[in-house]
Amino acid sequence: MATDEAGAQDFVPKKKKPLTPDEKRKKKITPGSLMKAAIRPGDETSRPTDGYQVIFHCTVRTLDGVIVESSRVALGGYGRPIKYVLGKSKMILGLLEGLPTMSKGEVAMFKMKPELHYGEEDCPVAVPDSFPKDDELHFEIEMIDFFKVKVISEDLGVLKRIINEGEGWESPREPYEVKLWITAKSGDGTLILSHTEGEPFFFTFGKEEVPKGLEMGIGSMTRREKAIIYVSSSYLTQSPFMPVLDGVEEVQCEVELVHFIQVRDMLGDGRLIKRRIADGKGEFPMDCPLNDSLLRVHYKGMLLNEEKTVFYDTRVDNNGEPLEFGSGEGLVPEGFEMSVRLMLPGEKALVTCPPDYAYDKIPRPKGVPEGAHVQWEIELLGFEMPKDWTGLTFQNIMDEAEKIKSIGNRLFKEGKFELAKAKYDKVLREYNHVNPQDDEEGKIFLNSRNLLHLNVAACYQKMGEYRKSIEACNKVLDTSPTHVKALYRRGIAFMSAGDFDEARNDFKRMITVDKSSEPDATAALAKLHAKEMESEKKARRQFKGLFDKKPGEISEVGSNLEEDEKPEKEQNESEIENTEKEEVDKVPEPAPRMGFLWHLWPTGRRFLSAFGLQRCSIL
């Protein structure tokens, strides 16, 4: 029974592929509507198929022998052979069926009924109204040549014929630097230019240094490939490489791609440039190092002076041992790591780096002066992926988290807040998959996660992104509403953002939930008070005299700001410093009594307070 079922499966009809438009047209051919008579045999070695460019002469006659049209000069044509790409070019149905039957050098006569040439319903090729498309016609075809081509542009304006296959899979693209040998000829064989001696021709991809069509064709080639690129006039854009060619419909460029290297502008301003000088193994960017990978590199560091002074070489100064470092740990210059993170194992690259991405932010090696531009020759030997936490015990996960957190803490102390935040974020992402097994593990996990969120908040605070710092604190307070440290850090962020009321609420709440936090909260409230005083004074200086003018007079806001700014600023800084040092344990003076509308209009109260106009009446 099982055998019968298996046999039955063999007879299940397979789903047929949908017919192409040309295949549907061929279904309309009826017997006798297209006839072929060989006039001269060809070489009979091969015949063209879809994807081949066919080059042929064609003369159309009526059955009485009257010439309707021809590609030959002697018969009234321009003398240029016709070129089609089978399966791509629009052509009459008779040629669509007849050309694939011919061999190179063959001459044949095709007798076609109207529905096989321009009389076909919905014929894709247009002819003048005077053309006898309703008559039966003779098409005399001489097959000059045919060969396999790759279609580069959909309109067939750029084609490529491969002569010798290249090496590897990669092709040049913007902004690669390309070296090649090239000869360019017009369609009739006239030499336009030749660059086949001396140094190979050099250009940068994407800089319009060669015609658009030629660049498109080169962009489809691999290293050491040799090909002929056929570029129609519409793709012969103006460039320094080739003069403007009037009356030339097509240029044939014989190209041998010698070499190309990847050039990557890492910052987009031309200062940090990475040039790949040797290929790596793998597929970019999937096989490049991830963050937190352990990288192994050999490198040589040089100053960008005339002598290209070498200040360090791992093969000489490190006993031939490679440099090993963890990505994202701030142990190497930022420009160095950015470049290595975009390399494949085995790849070599030449990196030119400005001082602010080199050694101006980390300890400089001996021989590297301050503000020095450098160049590194880097080889990525390999890397180890970050450890997968899947399957680890809870204690092992906590241990791994502590290692990464300690790296983040070091980066924070060094002022590398973005790198530190990335380390904290990594642990938080891994924590999304942690499931504590009991209450004790749950407490440890919650405490660790809260501290990481607060570390992220501290990073945002240092980076000046106060709103994001508040959001990070909220993630702690959502699960632990009485977390004193989260209240304190959020209060600091509110204060830095100028939200003084919200900051005051957080600091006062600290005292309510934990009496031992009163000294810290009191100091924070004192600092908050000083900042409010500073803000109000600044507002009064900016709007000084705004309400002192008589009706009809104009007061210039901030007109006296510049002359008063310096002494006021020094006074405010002194007030903040003194307030932080004092213990604020006095009962605050009662606020001045306000009118009824003052209490019903908090928005207006904050607006007037900003201008120091607390005692104004609301009319």
Secondary structure, 3 states (H helix, E strand, C coil): CHHHHHHHHHCCCCCCCCCCHHHHHHCCCCCCCEEEEEEECCCCCCCCCCCEEEEEEEEEEECCCCEEEECCHHHCCCCCCEEEECCCCCCCHHHHHHHHHCCCCCEEEEEECHHHCCCCCCCCCCCCCCCCCCCCEEEEEEEEEEEECEECCCCCCEEEEEEECCECCCCCCCCCEEEEEEEEEECCCCEEEEECCCCCEEEECCCCCCCHHHHHHHCCCCECCEEEEEEEHHHCCCCCCCCCCCCCCEEEEEEEEEEEECEEECCCCCCCEEEEEECCCCCCCCCCCCCCCEEEEEEEEEECCCCCCEEEEHHHHCCCCCEEEECCCCCCCHHHHHHHCCCCCCCEEEEEECHHHCCCCCCCCCCCCCCCCEEEEEEEEEEECCCCCCCCCHHHHHHHHHHHHHHHHHHHHCCCHHHHHHHHHHHHHHHCCCCCCCHHHHHHHHHHHHHHHHHHHHHHHHCCCHHHHHHHHHHHHHHCCCCHHHHHHHHHHHHHHCCHHHHHHHHHHHHHHCHHHHHHHHHHHHHHHHHHHHHHHHHHHHCCCCCCCCCCCCCCCCCCHHHHHHHHHHHHHHHHHHHHHCCCCCCCCCCCCCCHHHHHCHHHHHHHHHCCCCCCCCC
